[in-house]
Amino acid sequence: MDDIKTLELLLTECVNERLTPLVWGKHGIGKSQIIRSIFEKQGYEVIDLRLGQLEVGDLIGVPAQEFYCSVCETKYGFSVRESYCPICAQEDKKIPISGRTIWLAPSWFPQNGEKRLIFFDELNRGRLDVQQATFQIVLDRRIHTHKIPDNCGIVCACNPSGGDYFVEELDPALLDRFINIKWNLETRQWIRWARENSIASEIIDFITLDHKQLGNEPIKIEIDVQPSPRSYEFLSKLIKKLPKRHSLWSEVATCIIGESAAIQFMTSLKADVEKPVKATDIFNNWTKVKKRIQQQVNAEEGDVRHDLLKETFDDVYDALKDGKSKKLSDEQLENVGHFLLMIPEDLSFGALKDLAPLQDINERLLTGPLSKQLFDILKKARKDDMR
């Protein structure tokens, strides 16, 4: 992934769905700055924690003894002079004050009402015990009894293993808890960022003339991401939120279930999308096939599948002409109207012109509940022709 806008969209949706993205990339390409910029713009206070510099206690807090009464549940804090509960003593009860161990939240831990983005940087530079301590935070969004508020997010970043990096391999069980994003900074993206962030024009001109001088050559990031029941749950949450663009879905699927499974998943989608819908399905199964029609209208790269939509209409027309439409119910004809309203206006206009001479269609479809919307298409097309 090398587009900042796509990265911003994916990170934002991950945080909105309370999933944890893990951004992989070489040093010096601006991972931390980009993540901070994205979420500060959205009103988050970004808490930057470098795991390579932390002890376990910095993450999970420290234990302390709290004194309390087991009967009236009065809490006396962390030190007490009395041996018996003075509240219960007012009712002539002699109840000893008890003690219990609690965990104090670390200073960075967000409180209710705070909008914080917890950014675990250098995740795989942390010692193994520190990595283990992140398990509960990442998956359960809590430490002991302390729960991270719903309006707070978690994002992680790290450098790939191998080469010049002295890092710990991440446990597969920990990897499965993340949305793994491979990030390579594209030079044009950096130039745009540089202009927006007041980098000296002389430097921008220099990099513009010689892209190699930026030092952002892509590196191969090998992550063994495998599909699992949890990863498909993550994928489901994200594709329901993202635009219906297969190119973006493919990147997201690769991040979550791995390249091999993502290729097969995308192939399974195209198997249906790249087939024309049959007229009988338009008539009888509109609620099931309308998503496929919509995908053909909003096809990948913005190319409307006119060929498939035209073939579907031709099939519909053949099923309606020569009086055959009289065998269809009003509801089935109304489904044809929904189809015509969903396809691009140029196709819909041509289709309506073909259907207009059919008497039964004129009497039912073009005077039915969708008649105004259908005639609006005709009016608009005629106005466009007159310009």
ZALO-367554 format. One record per residue (C-alpha): x, z, y; residue number from 1. Coordinates in pm, whole numbers, always signed. Example, Ala and Ser with C-alpha at 12.3 -4.5 7.8 and 13.67 -1.06 7.14 Angstrom:
2
xx:zz:yy:nr
+1230:+780:-450:1
+1367:+714:-106:2
! end
This chain:
387
xx:zz:yy:nr
+0:+0:+0:1
+147:-97:+337:2
-147:-109:+580:3
-189:+197:+801:4
-562:+139:+855:5
-620:+127:+478:6
-410:+441:+433:7
-609:+617:+705:8
-940:+519:+546:9
-831:+634:+200:10
-682:+965:+319:11
-991:+1039:+529:12
-1233:+971:+246:13
-1022:+1179:+6:14
-1036:+1476:+242:15
-1409:+1425:+306:16
-1470:+1432:-70:17
-1239:+1734:-108:18
-993:+1537:-321:19
-617:+1574:-276:20
-409:+1262:-205:21
-37:+1257:-288:22
+154:+1002:-77:23
+472:+868:-240:24
+738:+689:-36:25
+1105:+673:+54:26
+1248:+900:+320:27
+1235:+809:+688:28
+936:+573:+677:29
+709:+804:+870:30
+488:+954:+598:31
+470:+1292:+768:32
+418:+1151:+1118:33
+146:+912:+1005:34
-42:+1183:+813:35
-15:+1423:+1107:36
-132:+1154:+1351:37
-431:+1054:+1136:38
-570:+1406:+1107:39
-483:+1542:+1450:40
-683:+1250:+1587:41
-978:+1382:+1385:42
-948:+1730:+1532:43
-756:+1903:+1251:44
-481:+2156:+1306:45
-211:+2027:+1071:46
-22:+2301:+885:47
+305:+2150:+759:48
+448:+2333:+458:49
+779:+2207:+310:50
+773:+2315:-53:51
+1148:+2276:-87:52
+1185:+2568:+153:53
+915:+2799:+13:54
+904:+3084:-237:55
+601:+3147:-459:56
+495:+3437:-238:57
+480:+3204:+63:58
+205:+3013:-116:59
+0:+3274:-299:60
+46:+3573:-66:61
+157:+3924:-163:62
-19:+4204:-349:63
-129:+4525:-175:64
-318:+4838:-277:65
-663:+4881:-122:66
-841:+5217:-129:67
-1218:+5238:-171:68
-1506:+5446:-302:69
-1650:+5318:-628:70
-1993:+5469:-551:71
-2075:+5385:-189:72
-1822:+5096:-185:73
-1671:+5207:+146:74
-1328:+5049:+199:75
-1051:+5265:+346:76
-782:+5003:+395:77
-427:+5030:+266:78
-362:+5398:+328:79
-584:+5704:+312:80
-534:+6079:+364:81
-842:+6208:+185:82
-859:+6243:-191:83
-1239:+6230:-197:84
-1485:+5999:-21:85
-1602:+6166:+304:86
-1916:+5948:+312:87
-2032:+6068:-27:88
-1933:+6424:+67:89
-2212:+6422:+328:90
-2453:+6404:+34:91
-2269:+6683:-149:92
-2106:+6435:-386:93
-1741:+6475:-482:94
-1627:+6121:-550:95
-1253:+6051:-578:96
-1118:+5764:-372:97
-996:+5484:-598:98
-726:+5224:-553:99
-706:+4861:-660:100
-463:+4574:-618:101
-570:+4284:-399:102
-381:+3975:-284:103
-332:+3922:+87:104
-370:+3560:+200:105
-57:+3399:+350:106
-47:+3345:+726:107
-107:+2968:+697:108
-426:+3011:+496:109
-729:+2885:+693:110
-1006:+3125:+788:111
-1376:+3042:+812:112
-1448:+2834:+1120:113
-1096:+2688:+1138:114
-1050:+2314:+1083:115
-709:+2288:+922:116
-529:+2017:+725:117
-288:+2180:+481:118
+1:+1937:+435:119
+230:+2012:+141:120
+536:+1799:+214:121
+830:+1747:-22:122
+611:+1852:-314:123
+862:+1760:-583:124
+1150:+1932:-403:125
+984:+2265:-470:126
+1103:+2471:-766:127
+893:+2454:-1082:128
+734:+2795:-1017:129
+639:+2680:-665:130
+486:+2360:-806:131
+288:+2569:-1055:132
+159:+2780:-768:133
+6:+2470:-610:134
-214:+2404:-916:135
-498:+2634:-816:136
-477:+2539:-449:137
-498:+2166:-520:138
-763:+2171:-792:139
-979:+2473:-714:140
-915:+2493:-338:141
-854:+2866:-361:142
-584:+3133:-401:143
-698:+3433:-602:144
-1019:+3544:-424:145
-947:+3344:-107:146
-1139:+3013:-86:147
-1032:+2726:+138:148
-1325:+2642:+371:149
-1507:+2315:+303:150
-1417:+2171:+644:151
-1045:+2196:+565:152
-841:+1940:+374:153
-528:+1919:+162:154
-275:+1632:+160:155
+60:+1619:-21:156
+365:+1392:+9:157
+690:+1345:-179:158
+984:+1114:-243:159
+1008:+918:-570:160
+1236:+1047:-843:161
+1563:+875:-928:162
+1813:+706:-700:163
+1943:+924:-417:164
+1673:+1190:-445:165
+1732:+1531:-603:166
+1377:+1619:-698:167
+1186:+1781:-983:168
+972:+1566:-1211:169
+606:+1648:-1162:170
+418:+1771:-1466:171
+162:+1511:-1593:172
-109:+1778:-1576:173
-28:+1829:-1207:174
-12:+1455:-1137:175
-363:+1416:-1279:176
-495:+1640:-1003:177
-396:+1398:-727:178
-495:+1062:-584:179
-147:+904:-610:180
-78:+662:-322:181
+239:+451:-315:182
+332:+390:+49:183
+573:+126:+181:184
+599:+84:+558:185
+544:-278:+662:186
+754:-384:+963:187
+466:-524:+1169:188
+282:-196:+1120:189
+583:-5:+1253:190
+613:-235:+1557:191
+247:-176:+1638:192
+297:+199:+1598:193
+612:+188:+1814:194
+425:+20:+2100:195
+146:+277:+2081:196
+395:+567:+2080:197
+620:+465:+2371:198
+928:+369:+2169:199
+1182:+199:+2395:200
+1099:-169:+2441:201
+1464:-263:+2375:202
+1441:-111:+2026:203
+1109:-282:+1956:204
+1253:-618:+2063:205
+1559:-561:+1843:206
+1350:-487:+1533:207
+1116:-776:+1612:208
+1410:-1017:+1605:209
+1568:-873:+1289:210
+1326:-692:+1057:211
+1601:-587:+817:212
+1744:-349:+1077:213
+1443:-118:+1040:214
+1572:+1:+701:215
+1232:+2:+537:216
+1303:-222:+239:217
+1036:-152:-23:218
+1147:+43:-326:219
+992:+48:-670:220
+795:+368:-712:221
+735:+439:-1077:222
+457:+691:-1138:223
+306:+728:-1481:224
-57:+747:-1374:225
-290:+745:-1674:226
-672:+744:-1683:227
-854:+1063:-1774:228
-1212:+1193:-1748:229
-1109:+1374:-1428:230
-956:+1061:-1273:231
-1273:+859:-1335:232
-1471:+1133:-1162:233
-1235:+1100:-863:234
-1269:+719:-868:235
-1647:+741:-875:236
-1653:+963:-567:237
-1432:+728:-366:238
-1582:+388:-454:239
-1924:+521:-358:240
-1788:+590:-10:241
-1562:+289:+50:242
-1677:-54:+171:243
-1772:-306:-96:244
-1436:-483:-83:245
-1277:-552:-416:246
-927:-570:-271:247
-958:-210:-150:248
-1127:-97:-471:249
-834:-238:-667:250
-581:-37:-466:251
-788:+279:-501:252
-834:+232:-875:253
-459:+175:-919:254
-389:+501:-734:255
-627:+700:-952:256
-637:+553:-1304:257
-312:+354:-1311:258
-237:-17:-1285:259
-336:-122:-1638:260
-676:+50:-1637:261
-740:-66:-1278:262
-683:-432:-1373:263
-930:-403:-1659:264
-1181:-221:-1438:265
-1164:-491:-1170:266
-1192:-764:-1432:267
-1508:-603:-1565:268
-1659:-610:-1215:269
-1574:-974:-1159:270
-1724:-1069:-1494:271
-2072:-1002:-1354:272
-2010:-1079:-987:273
-1875:-1426:-1064:274
-2186:-1532:-1257:275
-2501:-1660:-1086:276
-2806:-1438:-1115:277
-3089:-1591:-1316:278
-3430:-1656:-1161:279
-3597:-1437:-1424:280
-3383:-1143:-1307:281
-3481:-1207:-944:282
-3847:-1199:-1048:283
-3840:-909:-1291:284
-3526:-701:-1232:285
-3462:-718:-859:286
-3364:-352:-823:287
-3095:-402:-1090:288
-2950:-735:-970:289
-2966:-690:-591:290
-2630:-510:-596:291
-2474:-815:-762:292
-2629:-1045:-502:293
-2493:-816:-228:294
-2146:-831:-383:295
-2161:-1211:-382:296
-2265:-1203:-16:297
-1983:-957:+71:298
-1727:-1107:-163:299
-1358:-1019:-161:300
-1160:-1141:+141:301
-1490:-1204:+318:302
-1561:-1530:+131:303
-1935:-1555:+63:304
-2000:-1699:-281:305
-2222:-1982:-157:306
-2181:-2163:-488:307
-2326:-1879:-694:308
-2602:-1798:-446:309
-2703:-2165:-423:310
-2714:-2190:-802:311
-2940:-1883:-815:312
-3178:-2033:-558:313
-3187:-2367:-741:314
-3291:-2176:-1054:315
-3557:-1990:-854:316
-3686:-2313:-701:317
-3716:-2481:-1041:318
-3918:-2182:-1163:319
-4156:-2202:-865:320
-4221:-2575:-819:321
-4497:-2782:-981:322
-4742:-2494:-959:323
-4539:-2265:-1185:324
-4535:-1999:-912:325
-4904:-1930:-984:326
-4799:-1755:-1304:327
-4602:-1499:-1104:328
-4744:-1179:-957:329
-4732:-1098:-586:330
-4461:-841:-659:331
-4245:-1102:-834:332
-4282:-1338:-537:333
-4199:-1054:-300:334
-3870:-1010:-493:335
-3794:-1374:-408:336
-3849:-1281:-43:337
-3603:-991:-71:338
-3348:-1232:-220:339
-3394:-1477:+69:340
-3350:-1197:+325:341
-3027:-1077:+162:342
-2841:-1409:+141:343
-2670:-1562:+448:344
-2908:-1709:+705:345
-2786:-2066:+663:346
-2866:-2056:+292:347
-3193:-1873:+352:348
-3305:-2129:+613:349
-3240:-2420:+377:350
-3419:-2239:+96:351
-3726:-2170:+310:352
-3743:-2535:+412:353
-3744:-2632:+43:354
-4013:-2376:-40:355
-4242:-2452:+255:356
-4414:-2757:+92:357
-4518:-2549:-210:358
-4880:-2453:-143:359
-4886:-2134:-349:360
-4568:-2011:-179:361
-4724:-2077:+163:362
-5039:-1890:+70:363
-4869:-1585:-80:364
-4499:-1539:+2:365
-4508:-1675:+357:366
-4816:-1469:+443:367
-4715:-1155:+255:368
-4544:-831:+365:369
-4213:-1008:+434:370
-4359:-1303:+623:371
-4247:-1188:+971:372
-3885:-1137:+862:373
-3880:-1474:+685:374
-4025:-1657:+984:375
-3770:-1485:+1209:376
-3499:-1660:+1006:377
-3667:-1995:+1064:378
-3704:-1930:+1436:379
-3344:-1821:+1478:380
-3213:-2124:+1288:381
-3420:-2360:+1506:382
-3291:-2195:+1824:383
-2935:-2237:+1699:384
-3001:-2604:+1629:385
-3126:-2656:+1986:386
-2809:-2517:+2145:387
! end
